[in-house]
Structures are given as C-alpha cells and as structure tokens.
C-alpha cells in the first residue's frame, strides 16, 4: 500500500458524518428495525405506567412512550456521537499526516536525485580536467577520452534518474 492509498483510507470524506451527530445516533437507536432492548424496556415501562392509570390507548400514553425512548436513548446517542466525532478527527489527522509524509518522501527522493546528479556532474568535470591535464596524452586522445567519459556519465545519470523515478516513494507532484 502506498502513501496515497493509506491517505485515502483515513480521508475525512470517507467518514460517516451522520454517525458523528446526536441526531444521527438517536435516529439509529430509535429506528424500529434496530429492536434495541434497552429502548424497548423504557417504552414498555412507560406503557405499563399508562396502563396502570387506565390510559393505555391514549395519545398521552403514546407520547410518553416516545419520550421515554428518547430519554433512554439520549445519553447513548451523545456518547456514541462524541466517540464517532473523535474517531473521524483522528482519521482525518492520520490522513493528513500520511499525506504530508508521502509528499515529504517524494521531495526527499527528488532532492536525493538532484544531489546524485550534481555529484555525477562534478565527478565528470574532475575526470575531464584530469584527462586534459595529462601530459602523456595527445590532444586527440584527450578529446576521445573526454567524450567517452561524458557519454558514460550521461548514461549513468539517465539510468540513475530512471531508477529513482521507478521507486514507489517518488512523487512528481510533491509541491502541490
């Protein structure tokens, strides 16, 4: 997995914002399909109380049941929403850190390539200077040796650049 894939894994856009709100958590807890035993117990208790007062079929009993469900669900929803918000923030922070690390590694790779190319060029210049200062060589031999050295150095720089760019940490858009 490369840094871009890891960064996307922790992306805040992938976070479920609904679960990070009290409303979203309440909707989930109170949905009939969840069949939450804790919420059902609160509603049943409210209905038993209404039944004991002879109000089992009244709108007040229905409202009391709904209120009991919301009252029972509220602390759970608040805690779950806070936890989800914290998870989302941590994931966003991790994603940003990974994105930064990926860009930093790409920049470091490019700096390494630049340094390596500069060293190769400097070595080529030193080699050419040594060839040109060699009193045992004719001018034609010096020219041939310098051309040979330049060609070999150019091939080495091209191979080095191709190698560096093939590494998974190379990022051509690190400055964006």
Secondary structure, DSSP 8 states (H G I E B T S, - for coil): --HHHHHHHT-GGGS-GGGGSHHHHHHHHH-GGG--HHHHHHHHHHHHHHHHTT-TTSHHHHHHHHHHHHHHHHHHHHHHHHHHHHHHHHHHHHHHHHHHHHHHHHHHHHHHHHHHHHHHHHHHHHHHHHHHT-TTS-HHHHHHHHHHHHHHHHHHHHHHHHHHHHSTT--TTTT-
